[in-house]
Amino acid sequence: MAETDRQLAQQLETAITSLLERRSDTASICPSDVAREVYQGDDEGWRGLMEPVRQAAWHLVAAGKVEVTQGGRPVAQHEARGPIRIRRARR
């Protein structure tokens, strides 16, 4: 992974964590919330960050920090199809 890719991944992970910290303990966020938070422009360029956001979320899942859900239930990466949500890991 190139250094700029690592920096982007870290920035996205930080944004995920930050957005979740600003919401209630049971709230979830959409990957588009993260993309919009990080994107530096006024156009639709945030859409290009959607897949990197999803990958950052899966990295945080592996670290035990968040869960990725569909229909309110946690899903594994290989099961996820379509829209996802991200929430704090349940302990």
N, C-alpha and C positions, 0 to 999 in steps of 0.2 A: 504494500500500500504506500503510495506516495505521501510525502509530508503534508501536502495541502489536503489530501483526502483524509488523513488522520486528524488534521486540524478541524475540518468540516465535521467529521464524525464526533469529535469531542464537543464542538459547539452545539451540535444537534442534541447530544446526550444531556448537556447542561441545560439547554432550552426545555427539554422534556421534563427534567427534574424541577426546574424553576416554575414552569407552568403548573405542574402538579402540586407544588408547595403552596401556590397561590389559591388553590381550590380546596374544597372540603375533602376530608379523608376518604370519602366514598366516591368522589367525582372522577370522571374520566375525561380524556382529551382526544381530539381527533388529530391524526398526523398533519392535517392541513393547518391546524392551530400552530403547530411547531414550525412548519415551513414558512408561514406568514410572519412569525415572530423573528425568524432568522434572516429572511430575505431582505435585501437592502434596497429594493426598487419599489416603484409605484405601479408596476405593470403586473402581468400574470406570471412572471418569471418564477415565483414561488412554487409553481407546479412542477418545475424541474427538480425540486428538492424532495418530492414525495417518496420516491424509492429510497434515497439516502436516509430519510426520517424513519422509514419502516426498518431499515437495517440497523439504525441506531437503537430503535426500540427493542429489536431482537437481541442486540448486544446487552442492553440493560436487563432483559428477561434472563439471559444466561448468568448475569451477575446477581440475580435475585432481587433486583430493585423495583421492577415493574412487572405487570402482566399485560399481555395483549389479549383483548377480548373480542368476541363476536356474539351478538345476542345476549350480552351480559355475562357470558361464560368464558373463562380462559381457554385459549386455543394454542396448540403447538404451531411452530412455524410451518411445518409441512401440511398442516390442516387448514391454514388460513387462506380463504379465497374471498376476494372482494373487500369491502370496507371493514376497517378494524378500528378499535378504540384502545387507548392506553390508560392504565390506572396504576396506582401504587400496588405493590405486591401485598397480598393478604398474608398476615402472619398468624 
